[in-house]
Amino acid sequence: MVELLELRDAEDAFARLEAWLCDRGFFVPGGEHLVADLFLGYGLSRSLRRGVSVPPPEPCPALPLAACMVRDEDALVGQSHKGFEIGAWEQSWTAAEYRDAVEDVRDAIARGDVYQVNLVQHLRAPFAGDPRALATRLSPLRPLHRDPFVTDRWAVVSASPELFLARRGERIRTMPIKGTRPLGEAAELRASEKDAAEHVMIVDLERNDLSRVCIAGSLRWPELMTTHQLAGVEHMVSTVEGTLRPDAGLADILGATFPGGSVTGAPKIAAVDLVAELEPVGRGASMGALGRVYGNGDFELALTIRTFAIADGSIHLWVGGGVVWDSDPAAEVEESWTKAAPLLAAIGSRLPEVALA
């Protein structure tokens, strides 16, 4: 048996999600054996916005803003040996438009509106086949959460290496990624002052977010700006962790931290507003979270970078990166393709022709 919750309204979404799980026996004695799959779309961030601009249209409207699935053990997702076909990829905005948006962010930084903003571009292609087979092909990239979230109308398949949040008892942890190079260029990444400054901004933002639900003085960062080979590229990673307040439930934690700072920018609310003004399409399945919640209150959620959505005969992918004052627009475009290339290679696809020119 499968029970599915879909939320298409951002208002009180985290509280409604927690209540739904409570009604099914989670978070109380006797519910320790329960497990739920959880998907959170970036569109939930609209509740944070202070700006008045209309959000960009979603390229994959079949997706809900959030979804939660409780399954029997015999309904667990397994590998698929079926196939799939993907057509040619098309961009929602051109490289020139992306470069212009980078300049707009730099102008906003010069005005003092923001310090950093994550900009994301979107790709779409025709798709036919089993989304689970896509997950099987992505598994060599060692995604943090391997299992796709699959319904009869849409699917989210992630190769994300980034931990958004993990709870184990009273401990909460996040591992933001900021800074990217092709494989073999870790030394260059470690030497980059621009990437270091960008990374520290996000670590500080994550520390501030967690402080809203953690005991004062308990926050620490045991790993700071360490390079790792993840999802086919070199990444700079840190760990921020703390001790949760006894009264902090799932809705409190998500409300304090979502969306992850590495996919918004700093300050978070101003960055979310600017993203809505500059990006031509919504972020759909990307820049949200995907993972599992357990009956005892523990959870592990990947941040949905390097993530595909499938619905209505199309597959969608979002890639991008953080923009700071000394960002080079052409280099930001190239960084997004650096992130996309290993994903598309893993599924037997290729970058759009314009990216290969």
LUMVO-502766 format. One record per residue (C-alpha): x, y, z; residue number from 1; residue in three letters. Coordinates in nm, 4 decimals, always signed. Layout:
<pts>
+----------+----------+----------+------+------+
!       px !       py !       pz ! resi ! resn !
+----------+----------+----------+------+------+
!        X !        Y !        Z !  NUM !  ALA !
...
+----------+----------+----------+------+------+
</pts>
This chain:
<pts>
+----------+----------+----------+------+------+
!       px !       py !       pz ! resi ! resn !
+----------+----------+----------+------+------+
!  +0.0000 !  +0.0000 !  +0.0000 !    1 !  MET !
!  +0.1171 !  +0.3522 !  -0.0834 !    2 !  VAL !
!  -0.0123 !  +0.6762 !  +0.0655 !    3 !  GLU !
!  +0.0802 !  +0.9967 !  -0.1160 !    4 !  LEU !
!  +0.0518 !  +1.3591 !  -0.0073 !    5 !  LEU !
!  +0.0942 !  +1.6335 !  -0.2688 !    6 !  GLU !
!  +0.1040 !  +2.0017 !  -0.1711 !    7 !  LEU !
!  +0.0534 !  +2.2709 !  -0.4334 !    8 !  ARG !
!  +0.0230 !  +2.5678 !  -0.1982 !    9 !  ASP !
!  +0.3258 !  +2.7008 !  -0.0068 !   10 !  ALA !
!  +0.1294 !  +2.8437 !  +0.2863 !   11 !  GLU !
!  +0.1983 !  +2.6450 !  +0.6064 !   12 !  ASP !
!  +0.3341 !  +2.3637 !  +0.3905 !   13 !  ALA !
!  +0.5839 !  +2.2343 !  +0.6488 !   14 !  PHE !
!  +0.3250 !  +2.2323 !  +0.9269 !   15 !  ALA !
!  +0.0779 !  +2.0461 !  +0.7041 !   16 !  ARG !
!  +0.3473 !  +1.7949 !  +0.6105 !   17 !  LEU !
!  +0.4364 !  +1.7295 !  +0.9734 !   18 !  GLU !
!  +0.0694 !  +1.6930 !  +1.0697 !   19 !  ALA !
!  +0.0137 !  +1.4437 !  +0.7861 !   20 !  TRP !
!  +0.3042 !  +1.2307 !  +0.9065 !   21 !  LEU !
!  +0.1841 !  +1.2536 !  +1.2669 !   22 !  CYS !
!  -0.1565 !  +1.1232 !  +1.1572 !   23 !  ASP !
!  +0.0226 !  +0.8164 !  +1.0184 !   24 !  ARG !
!  +0.2056 !  +0.7369 !  +1.3402 !   25 !  GLY !
!  +0.5336 !  +0.9240 !  +1.2942 !   26 !  PHE !
!  +0.7208 !  +1.0991 !  +1.5772 !   27 !  PHE !
!  +0.5501 !  +0.9073 !  +1.8608 !   28 !  VAL !
!  +0.6419 !  +0.5876 !  +2.0481 !   29 !  PRO !
!  +0.5585 !  +0.2851 !  +1.8354 !   30 !  GLY !
!  +0.6236 !  +0.4616 !  +1.5049 !   31 !  GLY !
!  +0.9973 !  +0.4012 !  +1.4956 !   32 !  GLU !
!  +0.9707 !  +0.1480 !  +1.2114 !   33 !  HIS !
!  +0.7969 !  +0.3895 !  +0.9731 !   34 !  LEU !
!  +0.9708 !  +0.5457 !  +0.6716 !   35 !  VAL !
!  +0.8512 !  +0.8169 !  +0.4307 !   36 !  ALA !
!  +0.9967 !  +0.9500 !  +0.1077 !   37 !  ASP !
!  +0.9995 !  +1.3298 !  +0.0941 !   38 !  LEU !
!  +1.0327 !  +1.5753 !  -0.1935 !   39 !  PHE !
!  +1.0443 !  +1.9519 !  -0.1392 !   40 !  LEU !
!  +1.0407 !  +2.1817 !  -0.4423 !   41 !  GLY !
!  +1.2173 !  +2.5158 !  -0.4507 !   42 !  TYR !
!  +0.8781 !  +2.6780 !  -0.5144 !   43 !  GLY !
!  +0.8098 !  +2.6521 !  -0.1410 !   44 !  LEU !
!  +1.0477 !  +2.9472 !  -0.1058 !   45 !  SER !
!  +0.7738 !  +3.1798 !  -0.2321 !   46 !  ARG !
!  +0.6557 !  +3.2060 !  +0.1282 !   47 !  SER !
!  +0.9852 !  +3.3846 !  +0.2071 !   48 !  LEU !
!  +0.9523 !  +3.6478 !  -0.0604 !   49 !  ARG !
!  +0.9103 !  +4.0148 !  +0.0147 !   50 !  ARG !
!  +0.9172 !  +4.1343 !  -0.3461 !   51 !  GLY !
!  +0.6072 !  +4.1923 !  -0.5578 !   52 !  VAL !
!  +0.7246 !  +4.0523 !  -0.8926 !   53 !  SER !
!  +0.5297 !  +3.7564 !  -1.0308 !   54 !  VAL !
!  +0.7190 !  +3.4258 !  -0.9966 !   55 !  PRO !
!  +0.8446 !  +3.2838 !  -1.3275 !   56 !  PRO !
!  +0.6331 !  +3.0105 !  -1.4905 !   57 !  PRO !
!  +0.7200 !  +2.6532 !  -1.4021 !   58 !  GLU !
!  +0.8512 !  +2.4506 !  -1.6976 !   59 !  PRO !
!  +0.7211 !  +2.1263 !  -1.5399 !   60 !  CYS !
!  +0.3767 !  +2.2199 !  -1.4031 !   61 !  PRO !
!  +0.2842 !  +1.8601 !  -1.3159 !   62 !  ALA !
!  +0.5211 !  +1.8734 !  -1.0188 !   63 !  LEU !
!  +0.3729 !  +1.9645 !  -0.6793 !   64 !  PRO !
!  +0.5528 !  +2.2041 !  -0.4475 !   65 !  LEU !
!  +0.6042 !  +1.9169 !  -0.2047 !   66 !  ALA !
!  +0.5209 !  +1.5493 !  -0.1818 !   67 !  ALA !
!  +0.5478 !  +1.2778 !  +0.0806 !   68 !  CYS !
!  +0.4984 !  +0.9043 !  +0.0321 !   69 !  MET !
!  +0.4549 !  +0.6341 !  +0.2944 !   70 !  VAL !
!  +0.4981 !  +0.2818 !  +0.1565 !   71 !  ARG !
!  +0.4861 !  -0.0744 !  +0.2781 !   72 !  ASP !
!  +0.8238 !  -0.2483 !  +0.2799 !   73 !  GLU !
!  +0.7238 !  -0.4612 !  -0.0192 !   74 !  ASP !
!  +0.6645 !  -0.1425 !  -0.2216 !   75 !  ALA !
!  +1.0218 !  -0.0123 !  -0.1901 !   76 !  LEU !
!  +1.1856 !  +0.1228 !  -0.5033 !   77 !  VAL !
!  +1.4316 !  -0.1080 !  -0.6772 !   78 !  GLY !
!  +1.6582 !  -0.0853 !  -0.9777 !   79 !  GLN !
!  +1.5023 !  -0.0880 !  -1.3223 !   80 !  SER !
!  +1.6336 !  -0.2886 !  -1.6148 !   81 !  HIS !
!  +1.4014 !  -0.1160 !  -1.8617 !   82 !  LYS !
!  +1.5229 !  +0.1469 !  -2.1019 !   83 !  GLY !
!  +1.4554 !  +0.5088 !  -2.1860 !   84 !  PHE !
!  +1.5058 !  +0.7489 !  -2.4742 !   85 !  GLU !
!  +1.6013 !  +1.1158 !  -2.4534 !   86 !  ILE !
!  +1.5810 !  +1.3600 !  -2.7426 !   87 !  GLY !
!  +1.7842 !  +1.6747 !  -2.8068 !   88 !  ALA !
!  +1.8200 !  +1.9191 !  -2.5196 !   89 !  TRP !
!  +1.7046 !  +2.2790 !  -2.5530 !   90 !  GLU !
!  +1.7800 !  +2.5761 !  -2.3279 !   91 !  GLN !
!  +1.5173 !  +2.8027 !  -2.1738 !   92 !  SER !
!  +1.7549 !  +3.0959 !  -2.1908 !   93 !  TRP !
!  +2.0612 !  +3.1571 !  -2.4015 !   94 !  THR !
!  +2.4188 !  +3.1919 !  -2.2832 !   95 !  ALA !
!  +2.3953 !  +3.5654 !  -2.3577 !   96 !  ALA !
!  +2.0839 !  +3.5975 !  -2.1402 !   97 !  GLU !
!  +2.2571 !  +3.4065 !  -1.8606 !   98 !  TYR !
!  +2.5585 !  +3.6361 !  -1.8830 !   99 !  ARG !
!  +2.3280 !  +3.9390 !  -1.8671 !  100 !  ASP !
!  +2.1670 !  +3.7986 !  -1.5518 !  101 !  ALA !
!  +2.5126 !  +3.7591 !  -1.3961 !  102 !  VAL !
!  +2.5748 !  +4.1283 !  -1.4665 !  103 !  GLU !
!  +2.2382 !  +4.2139 !  -1.3091 !  104 !  ASP !
!  +2.3441 !  +4.0295 !  -0.9942 !  105 !  VAL !
!  +2.6742 !  +4.2190 !  -0.9907 !  106 !  ARG !
!  +2.4790 !  +4.5442 !  -1.0156 !  107 !  ASP !
!  +2.2646 !  +4.4351 !  -0.7192 !  108 !  ALA !
!  +2.5792 !  +4.3583 !  -0.5210 !  109 !  ILE !
!  +2.7166 !  +4.7017 !  -0.6055 !  110 !  ALA !
!  +2.3957 !  +4.8578 !  -0.4700 !  111 !  ARG !
!  +2.4330 !  +4.6598 !  -0.1473 !  112 !  GLY !
!  +2.1153 !  +4.4558 !  -0.2048 !  113 !  ASP !
!  +2.2894 !  +4.1167 !  -0.1882 !  114 !  VAL !
!  +2.6333 !  +3.9620 !  -0.1421 !  115 !  TYR !
!  +2.5826 !  +3.6506 !  -0.3521 !  116 !  GLN !
!  +2.3053 !  +3.4998 !  -0.5674 !  117 !  VAL !
!  +2.2737 !  +3.1518 !  -0.7147 !  118 !  ASN !
!  +2.1552 !  +3.1614 !  -1.0767 !  119 !  LEU !
!  +2.0138 !  +2.8525 !  -1.2477 !  120 !  VAL !
!  +1.9489 !  +2.7759 !  -1.6109 !  121 !  GLN !
!  +1.7049 !  +2.5139 !  -1.7367 !  122 !  HIS !
!  +1.7234 !  +2.2451 !  -2.0057 !  123 !  LEU !
!  +1.4409 !  +2.0371 !  -2.1502 !  124 !  ARG !
!  +1.4288 !  +1.7329 !  -2.3818 !  125 !  ALA !
!  +1.1723 !  +1.4759 !  -2.4987 !  126 !  PRO !
!  +1.1656 !  +1.1636 !  -2.2797 !  127 !  PHE !
!  +1.0148 !  +0.8171 !  -2.3078 !  128 !  ALA !
!  +1.0741 !  +0.5228 !  -2.0777 !  129 !  GLY !
!  +1.1128 !  +0.4347 !  -1.7101 !  130 !  ASP !
!  +1.2445 !  +0.7071 !  -1.4737 !  131 !  PRO !
!  +1.3844 !  +0.4313 !  -1.2501 !  132 !  ARG !
!  +1.6167 !  +0.3313 !  -1.5331 !  133 !  ALA !
!  +1.7510 !  +0.6863 !  -1.5309 !  134 !  LEU !
!  +1.8343 !  +0.6474 !  -1.1617 !  135 !  ALA !
!  +2.0168 !  +0.3217 !  -1.2354 !  136 !  THR !
!  +2.2354 !  +0.4976 !  -1.4933 !  137 !  ARG !
!  +2.3146 !  +0.7815 !  -1.2522 !  138 !  LEU !
!  +2.4185 !  +0.5513 !  -0.9656 !  139 !  SER !
!  +2.7926 !  +0.5457 !  -1.0598 !  140 !  PRO !
!  +2.7997 !  +0.9171 !  -0.9707 !  141 !  LEU !
!  +2.7266 !  +0.8093 !  -0.6100 !  142 !  ARG !
!  +2.4247 !  +1.0282 !  -0.5389 !  143 !  PRO !
!  +2.3454 !  +1.0935 !  -0.1760 !  144 !  LEU !
!  +1.9876 !  +0.9687 !  -0.2256 !  145 !  HIS !
!  +1.9776 !  +0.7046 !  -0.4986 !  146 !  ARG !
!  +1.6075 !  +0.6230 !  -0.5094 !  147 !  ASP !
!  +1.3860 !  +0.8332 !  -0.7373 !  148 !  PRO !
!  +1.0517 !  +0.9725 !  -0.6230 !  149 !  PHE !
!  +0.8125 !  +0.8188 !  -0.8754 !  150 !  VAL !
!  +0.4365 !  +0.8622 !  -0.9100 !  151 !  THR !
!  +0.2057 !  +0.7743 !  -1.1989 !  152 !  ASP !
!  +0.2252 !  +1.1343 !  -1.3287 !  153 !  ARG !
!  +0.5731 !  +1.2655 !  -1.2482 !  154 !  TRP !
!  +0.9140 !  +1.1619 !  -1.1197 !  155 !  ALA !
!  +1.2173 !  +1.3253 !  -0.9616 !  156 !  VAL !
!  +1.5558 !  +1.1569 !  -1.0121 !  157 !  VAL !
!  +1.8626 !  +1.3013 !  -0.8433 !  158 !  SER !
!  +2.2381 !  +1.2539 !  -0.8649 !  159 !  ALA !
!  +2.2974 !  +1.5160 !  -0.5968 !  160 !  SER !
!  +2.6072 !  +1.4755 !  -0.3789 !  161 !  PRO !
!  +2.5072 !  +1.7597 !  -0.1432 !  162 !  GLU !
!  +2.3585 !  +1.7042 !  +0.2006 !  163 !  LEU !
!  +2.0894 !  +1.9607 !  +0.2758 !  164 !  PHE !
!  +2.0051 !  +1.8328 !  +0.6242 !  165 !  LEU !
!  +2.0483 !  +1.5201 !  +0.8334 !  166 !  ALA !
!  +1.9042 !  +1.4645 !  +1.1801 !  167 !  ARG !
!  +2.0212 !  +1.1902 !  +1.4151 !  168 !  ARG !
!  +1.8548 !  +1.2246 !  +1.7519 !  169 !  GLY !
!  +1.9385 !  +1.5665 !  +1.8919 !  170 !  GLU !
!  +2.2093 !  +1.6378 !  +1.6313 !  171 !  ARG !
!  +2.1481 !  +1.8272 !  +1.3066 !  172 !  ILE !
!  +2.4006 !  +1.8615 !  +1.0251 !  173 !  ARG !
!  +2.4334 !  +2.0275 !  +0.6845 !  174 !  THR !
!  +2.7163 !  +2.0027 !  +0.4292 !  175 !  MET !
!  +2.7011 !  +2.2946 !  +0.1857 !  176 !  PRO !
!  +2.8857 !  +2.2768 !  -0.1460 !  177 !  ILE !
!  +3.0127 !  +2.5935 !  -0.3084 !  178 !  LYS !
!  +3.2997 !  +2.5966 !  -0.5568 !  179 !  GLY !
!  +3.3376 !  +2.3722 !  -0.8643 !  180 !  THR !
!  +3.6131 !  +2.2664 !  -1.1048 !  181 !  ARG !
!  +3.6528 !  +1.9813 !  -1.3556 !  182 !  PRO !
!  +3.8037 !  +1.6603 !  -1.2215 !  183 !  LEU !
!  +4.1745 !  +1.6938 !  -1.1507 !  184 !  GLY !
!  +4.1653 !  +2.0672 !  -1.0742 !  185 !  GLU !
!  +4.1223 !  +2.0516 !  -0.6963 !  186 !  ALA !
!  +4.4445 !  +2.2450 !  -0.6356 !  187 !  ALA !
!  +4.3165 !  +2.5323 !  -0.8506 !  188 !  GLU !
!  +3.9882 !  +2.5290 !  -0.6584 !  189 !  LEU !
!  +4.1673 !  +2.5414 !  -0.3221 !  190 !  ARG !
!  +4.3789 !  +2.8356 !  -0.4442 !  191 !  ALA !
!  +4.0807 !  +3.0425 !  -0.5624 !  192 !  SER !
!  +4.0155 !  +3.3465 !  -0.3424 !  193 !  GLU !
!  +3.6852 !  +3.4045 !  -0.5211 !  194 !  LYS !
!  +3.5572 !  +3.0539 !  -0.4441 !  195 !  ASP !
!  +3.6788 !  +3.0716 !  -0.0847 !  196 !  ALA !
!  +3.4977 !  +3.4002 !  -0.0226 !  197 !  ALA !
!  +3.1810 !  +3.2665 !  -0.1861 !  198 !  GLU !
!  +3.1986 !  +2.9470 !  +0.0184 !  199 !  HIS !
!  +3.2488 !  +3.1195 !  +0.3537 !  200 !  VAL !
!  +2.9423 !  +3.3395 !  +0.2899 !  201 !  MET !
!  +2.7265 !  +3.0299 !  +0.2551 !  202 !  ILE !
!  +2.8780 !  +2.8532 !  +0.5554 !  203 !  VAL !
!  +2.7953 !  +3.1596 !  +0.7651 !  204 !  ASP !
!  +2.4401 !  +3.1653 !  +0.6261 !  205 !  LEU !
!  +2.3919 !  +2.7972 !  +0.7117 !  206 !  GLU !
!  +2.5293 !  +2.8578 !  +1.0618 !  207 !  ARG !
!  +2.2787 !  +3.1385 !  +1.1068 !  208 !  ASN !
!  +1.9883 !  +2.9238 !  +0.9793 !  209 !  ASP !
!  +2.0711 !  +2.6351 !  +1.2126 !  210 !  LEU !
!  +2.1086 !  +2.8714 !  +1.5081 !  211 !  SER !
!  +1.7325 !  +2.9333 !  +1.4874 !  212 !  ARG !
!  +1.6589 !  +2.5743 !  +1.5952 !  213 !  VAL !
!  +1.9753 !  +2.4779 !  +1.7847 !  214 !  CYS !
!  +2.0862 !  +2.5305 !  +2.1438 !  215 !  ILE !
!  +2.2954 !  +2.8458 !  +2.1755 !  216 !  ALA !
!  +2.6674 !  +2.7717 !  +2.1676 !  217 !  GLY !
!  +2.6280 !  +2.4220 !  +2.0212 !  218 !  SER !
!  +2.7092 !  +2.5058 !  +1.6584 !  219 !  LEU !
!  +3.0438 !  +2.4069 !  +1.5135 !  220 !  ARG !
!  +3.2009 !  +2.3425 !  +1.1741 !  221 !  TRP !
!  +3.4336 !  +2.0384 !  +1.1910 !  222 !  PRO !
!  +3.5065 !  +2.0531 !  +0.8174 !  223 !  GLU !
!  +3.5737 !  +2.3808 !  +0.6373 !  224 !  LEU !
!  +3.6485 !  +2.4255 !  +0.2665 !  225 !  MET !
!  +3.7643 !  +2.0685 !  +0.1954 !  226 !  THR !
!  +3.7764 !  +1.9554 !  -0.1681 !  227 !  THR !
!  +3.6027 !  +1.6322 !  -0.2725 !  228 !  HIS !
!  +3.5412 !  +1.4524 !  -0.6011 !  229 !  GLN !
!  +3.1613 !  +1.4423 !  -0.6248 !  230 !  LEU !
!  +2.9199 !  +1.3795 !  -0.9148 !  231 !  ALA !
!  +3.1980 !  +1.3876 !  -1.1719 !  232 !  GLY !
!  +3.3571 !  +1.7196 !  -1.0644 !  233 !  VAL !
!  +3.5745 !  +1.8713 !  -0.7905 !  234 !  GLU !
!  +3.3734 !  +2.0464 !  -0.5161 !  235 !  HIS !
!  +3.4537 !  +2.2514 !  -0.2075 !  236 !  MET !
!  +3.2557 !  +2.1225 !  +0.0944 !  237 !  VAL !
!  +3.2072 !  +2.2225 !  +0.4595 !  238 !  SER !
!  +3.0130 !  +2.0715 !  +0.7490 !  239 !  THR !
!  +2.8046 !  +2.2723 !  +0.9946 !  240 !  VAL !
!  +2.6354 !  +2.0936 !  +1.2844 !  241 !  GLU !
!  +2.4643 !  +2.1636 !  +1.6132 !  242 !  GLY !
!  +2.2399 !  +2.0330 !  +1.8914 !  243 !  THR !
!  +1.8674 !  +2.0802 !  +1.8347 !  244 !  LEU !
!  +1.6449 !  +2.2460 !  +2.0902 !  245 !  ARG !
!  +1.4124 !  +1.9862 !  +2.2495 !  246 !  PRO !
!  +1.1041 !  +2.1606 !  +2.1069 !  247 !  ASP !
!  +1.2293 !  +2.1734 !  +1.7449 !  248 !  ALA !
!  +1.0104 !  +1.9541 !  +1.5239 !  249 !  GLY !
!  +1.0260 !  +1.8817 !  +1.1528 !  250 !  LEU !
!  +0.8257 !  +2.1900 !  +1.0526 !  251 !  ALA !
!  +1.0416 !  +2.4172 !  +1.2706 !  252 !  ASP !
!  +1.3639 !  +2.2801 !  +1.1234 !  253 !  ILE !
!  +1.2512 !  +2.3060 !  +0.7615 !  254 !  LEU !
!  +1.1039 !  +2.6504 !  +0.8188 !  255 !  GLY !
!  +1.4357 !  +2.7741 !  +0.9574 !  256 !  ALA !
!  +1.6591 !  +2.6287 !  +0.6865 !  257 !  THR !
!  +1.4709 !  +2.5798 !  +0.3577 !  258 !  PHE !
!  +1.5789 !  +2.6369 !  +0.0870 !  259 !  PRO !
!  +1.9479 !  +2.5649 !  +0.1352 !  260 !  GLY !
!  +2.1719 !  +2.8686 !  +0.1330 !  261 !  GLY !
!  +2.4034 !  +2.7301 !  -0.1356 !  262 !  SER !
!  +2.1203 !  +2.7496 !  -0.3919 !  263 !  VAL !
!  +1.9809 !  +3.0883 !  -0.2924 !  264 !  THR !
!  +2.2548 !  +3.3297 !  -0.1918 !  265 !  GLY !
!  +2.2984 !  +3.5812 !  +0.0849 !  266 !  ALA !
!  +2.1083 !  +3.7411 !  +0.2426 !  267 !  PRO !
!  +1.8639 !  +3.4612 !  +0.1705 !  268 !  LYS !
!  +1.5368 !  +3.6573 !  +0.1396 !  269 !  ILE !
!  +1.6886 !  +3.9245 !  -0.0855 !  270 !  ALA !
!  +1.8488 !  +3.6527 !  -0.3000 !  271 !  ALA !
!  +1.5201 !  +3.4634 !  -0.3351 !  272 !  VAL !
!  +1.3506 !  +3.7838 !  -0.4517 !  273 !  ASP !
!  +1.6225 !  +3.8539 !  -0.7094 !  274 !  LEU !
!  +1.6153 !  +3.4964 !  -0.8407 !  275 !  VAL !
!  +1.2400 !  +3.5326 !  -0.9048 !  276 !  ALA !
!  +1.3032 !  +3.8524 !  -1.0988 !  277 !  GLU !
!  +1.5930 !  +3.7264 !  -1.3124 !  278 !  LEU !
!  +1.5285 !  +3.3598 !  -1.3948 !  279 !  GLU !
!  +1.2869 !  +3.3125 !  -1.6870 !  280 !  PRO !
!  +1.1428 !  +2.9803 !  -1.5660 !  281 !  VAL !
!  +1.0826 !  +2.8226 !  -1.2264 !  282 !  GLY !
!  +1.3210 !  +2.5796 !  -1.0649 !  283 !  ARG !
!  +1.0787 !  +2.2878 !  -1.0468 !  284 !  GLY !
!  +1.2443 !  +1.9853 !  -0.8884 !  285 !  ALA !
!  +1.5806 !  +2.1528 !  -0.8491 !  286 !  SER !
!  +1.7287 !  +2.3479 !  -0.5575 !  287 !  MET !
!  +1.4878 !  +2.1833 !  -0.3122 !  288 !  GLY !
!  +1.5314 !  +1.8588 !  -0.1205 !  289 !  ALA !
!  +1.4835 !  +1.4844 !  -0.1637 !  290 !  LEU !
!  +1.5242 !  +1.2057 !  +0.0875 !  291 !  GLY !
!  +1.3657 !  +1.0134 !  +0.3728 !  292 !  ARG !
!  +1.2003 !  +1.0849 !  +0.7058 !  293 !  VAL !
!  +1.1922 !  +0.8151 !  +0.9748 !  294 !  TYR !
!  +0.9297 !  +0.7459 !  +1.2356 !  295 !  GLY !
!  +1.1605 !  +0.8386 !  +1.5244 !  296 !  ASN !
!  +1.2080 !  +1.1907 !  +1.3833 !  297 !  GLY !
!  +1.5427 !  +1.1356 !  +1.2120 !  298 !  ASP !
!  +1.5790 !  +1.2288 !  +0.8463 !  299 !  PHE !
!  +1.8331 !  +1.2680 !  +0.5683 !  300 !  GLU !
!  +1.7661 !  +1.5054 !  +0.2793 !  301 !  LEU !
!  +1.9821 !  +1.5724 !  -0.0246 !  302 !  ALA !
!  +1.9734 !  +1.9182 !  -0.1747 !  303 !  LEU !
!  +1.8375 !  +1.8684 !  -0.5276 !  304 !  THR !
!  +2.1229 !  +1.9961 !  -0.7370 !  305 !  ILE !
!  +2.2056 !  +1.7700 !  -1.0383 !  306 !  ARG !
!  +1.8412 !  +1.6650 !  -1.0421 !  307 !  THR !
!  +1.6023 !  +1.5680 !  -1.3217 !  308 !  PHE !
!  +1.2238 !  +1.5952 !  -1.3336 !  309 !  ALA !
!  +1.0155 !  +1.3848 !  -1.5727 !  310 !  ILE !
!  +0.6519 !  +1.4527 !  -1.6645 !  311 !  ALA !
!  +0.4269 !  +1.4903 !  -1.9681 !  312 !  ASP !
!  +0.6760 !  +1.3321 !  -2.2081 !  313 !  GLY !
!  +0.9638 !  +1.5645 !  -2.1168 !  314 !  SER !
!  +1.2730 !  +1.5542 !  -1.8976 !  315 !  ILE !
!  +1.4037 !  +1.8673 !  -1.7252 !  316 !  HIS !
!  +1.7442 !  +1.9568 !  -1.5798 !  317 !  LEU !
!  +1.8538 !  +2.2713 !  -1.3955 !  318 !  TRP !
!  +2.2217 !  +2.3745 !  -1.3574 !  319 !  VAL !
!  +2.3891 !  +2.6909 !  -1.2376 !  320 !  GLY !
!  +2.6125 !  +2.8422 !  -0.9736 !  321 !  GLY !
!  +2.6741 !  +3.1224 !  -0.7290 !  322 !  GLY !
!  +2.7477 !  +3.4745 !  -0.8484 !  323 !  VAL !
!  +2.9563 !  +3.7221 !  -0.6471 !  324 !  VAL !
!  +3.1046 !  +4.0630 !  -0.7279 !  325 !  TRP !
!  +3.4171 !  +3.9262 !  -0.8984 !  326 !  ASP !
!  +3.2304 !  +3.6630 !  -1.1015 !  327 !  SER !
!  +3.3149 !  +3.6481 !  -1.4709 !  328 !  ASP !
!  +2.9917 !  +3.6008 !  -1.6715 !  329 !  PRO !
!  +3.1513 !  +3.3710 !  -1.9308 !  330 !  ALA !
!  +3.3120 !  +3.1601 !  -1.6566 !  331 !  ALA !
!  +2.9743 !  +3.1237 !  -1.4814 !  332 !  GLU !
!  +2.8214 !  +2.9864 !  -1.8016 !  333 !  VAL !
!  +3.1117 !  +2.7436 !  -1.8361 !  334 !  GLU !
!  +3.0738 !  +2.6298 !  -1.4739 !  335 !  GLU !
!  +2.7118 !  +2.5346 !  -1.5336 !  336 !  SER !
!  +2.8136 !  +2.3156 !  -1.8287 !  337 !  TRP !
!  +3.0924 !  +2.1619 !  -1.6179 !  338 !  THR !
!  +2.8245 !  +2.0445 !  -1.3746 !  339 !  LYS !
!  +2.5845 !  +1.9231 !  -1.6450 !  340 !  ALA !
!  +2.8343 !  +1.7292 !  -1.8581 !  341 !  ALA !
!  +2.8941 !  +1.4279 !  -1.6245 !  342 !  PRO !
!  +2.5188 !  +1.3898 !  -1.5679 !  343 !  LEU !
!  +2.4343 !  +1.3828 !  -1.9354 !  344 !  LEU !
!  +2.7263 !  +1.1537 !  -2.0127 !  345 !  ALA !
!  +2.6039 !  +0.9083 !  -1.7480 !  346 !  ALA !
!  +2.2627 !  +0.8805 !  -1.9129 !  347 !  ILE !
!  +2.4013 !  +0.8609 !  -2.2675 !  348 !  GLY !
!  +2.2982 !  +1.2116 !  -2.3601 !  349 !  SER !
!  +2.4921 !  +1.5233 !  -2.4531 !  350 !  ARG !
!  +2.4955 !  +1.8974 !  -2.3991 !  351 !  LEU !
!  +2.2962 !  +2.1242 !  -2.6292 !  352 !  PRO !
!  +2.4834 !  +2.2113 !  -2.9469 !  353 !  GLU !
!  +2.5199 !  +2.5749 !  -2.8387 !  354 !  VAL !
!  +2.7150 !  +2.4598 !  -2.5318 !  355 !  ALA !
!  +2.9517 !  +2.2574 !  -2.7488 !  356 !  LEU !
!  +3.0286 !  +2.5443 !  -2.9855 !  357 !  ALA !
+----------+----------+----------+------+------+
</pts>
